[in-house]
Amino acid sequence: MTAPNALLAIAGIGTTELIVILVIVLIFFGGSKLPSLAKGLGQSIKEFKTASKDEPETEKPAADVKKPDPTKTHGAN
């Protein structure tokens, strides 16, 4: 199973549902706007992938923690 097929299977979308969605999109936006919508969607996905890949690490390294001195712990009296 390829990645797109796995995603559709997880979402529960079959071939029939996908065709119905595409027909609804075609009715709402018309055939003349579909190429520009697809281009905009492709650019958005590309920018999102680039931004998520190039994002610097926001996690800071853990602070240096001193190990407790066993002679000064509670109960060593």
Contacts in CASP RR format, 6 or more apart in sequence:
PFRMAT RR
TARGET T0000
AUTHOR 0000-0000-0000
METHOD contacts of the structure
MODEL  1
MTAPNALLAIAGIGTTELIVILVIVLIFFGGSKLPSLAKGLGQSIKEFKT
ASKDEPETEKPAADVKKPDPTKTHGAN
1 9 0 8 1.000
8 14 0 8 1.000
8 18 0 8 1.000
13 21 0 8 1.000
25 34 0 8 1.000
25 37 0 8 1.000
26 34 0 8 1.000
29 37 0 8 1.000
70 76 0 8 1.000
END
